[in-house]
Structure formats: C-alpha cells, structure tokens
Amino acid sequence: MWFPHLRGLLVALHLLAVTLLALPAPEGGMDRATWKDPTVQDELAAWAGRLDGWGVHVTPPELEDRLWQFSADYMHARETVLRPFGPYYEYCGTYQSWRMFVAPHRYPTRLHIDVHEHGEWRPAYVERDAQHDWLGRQLDSYRFRSAIFRFGWHGYERDYGRFADWVAGHAARDFPDADRVRVRLAKYRTLSPEEVREGREPEVEFVQPVERRLEGRR
C-alpha cells in the first residue's frame, strides 16, 4: 500500500524540480557590459517611457540600475533554491540548455568574410546572400547560425577569434592567390514599418573586423 504514495511523492518532487528550473532567468544576460548593447538600451528606454506614462517616473539609467540589482538578487536566490536539485538535474539530464527570446533584436549583425587578392578586397561570404556563399554549407547550418549570432555580443571575443582562425585555414586552401582574409560584422538598426513603407534603407556599420594572414597556412 505504501508504494503508490511513494510514487506520487517522487512524481511531485520531479515536477517541483523541473518547474523551478524552468522559471525565467537571465543567465546569459548577467554581464553588465552586455546591457550596453543598443538593443538592450532601446528596450530600457521603451519601458521607461511606458512606466512614465503609467505615473512611475524613472529614467532609463535608473531603470537599468534597479533591474540589475533585482536580477542579481533574484539569481542568487534562484541558485540557492536549485542547488539541492543539482545532482538530480545532472543525473537525469534535465538542465535547460537555452532560453526563450525576451525582445526583438533591433540591432542585429550580418557576417561578412572577404579575401584580399591582387591588391584588393572582395566578398567571399555574406550571410543570407546567395551570390556570396563560400562555406555556405557550414555557415548557413542552424547549428552554426546560433554561434554567429553570439559573435555580435560582448563576451564572445575569444570564440570570435577562434572562428577567424578556422576561416583562415579554409581560405588558405580555397583561395591560393589570396594573402589575407577578413572577418567582420555588419551592424544596423532594423527599420520600423513606417520606414519600410517610405523605402528607406538601414544604415550599416561594420564592426569587429579581424584579419588573418594566410602565409604559412598552406
């Protein structure tokens, strides 16, 4: 007679464990430098405006400070609550490996790879461009795209450098006349519906350029 009660207790503990782990948490966003990204700053400004309209007067910097402190306290409390379940998560493989999107990315990046041949640069790969699709089979894969997305955020500089080294190895093989390869990101603000209807084009800024020499890689 005791086994059904024990089974019910174990099921209840399992549901409690996975529910606690599923609670929203900004784990990947607990880097203050990441909050300086234009996308995050736009969200803070938008929410400060909404709160002001509701009678809560706060500036975007004040809102950022308050949210950061709340997030830090929340993450500390969450870690304390989840710590006893750690071995269970590890044994059952029930860790949450990714998070849902919290807001539209208004300042996305687009990967560009250029090779330097005969004294000038020319594009070899441009993300989502069928005319420049060198290494497209690998780079357009959904697994690679998640890594490319991260390159535009603070904290992934080391991975970005390793990616540039990987690109240089392939470029040295595929472009025998090239002496350098360049990896960079085109960053821009997405247009509003009104701007799209007006026929405006986004203003693109190239950021994080990294060059690798190809001599010695062949």
URTAKA-V968425 format. One record per helix or strand of 2 or more residues. SS is the DSSP state (helix for helix, strand for strand). FROM is the first residue (numbers start at 1). LEN is the number of residues. Records with the same first field share a line. If there is no record, write none. Layout:
SS = FROM-LEN + FROM-LEN
//
This chain:
helix = 2-21 + 27-3 + 32-5 + 38-16 + 60-33 + 136-4 + 142-10 + 157-18 + 193-5
strand = 109-9 + 120-7 + 178-11 + 204-10
//
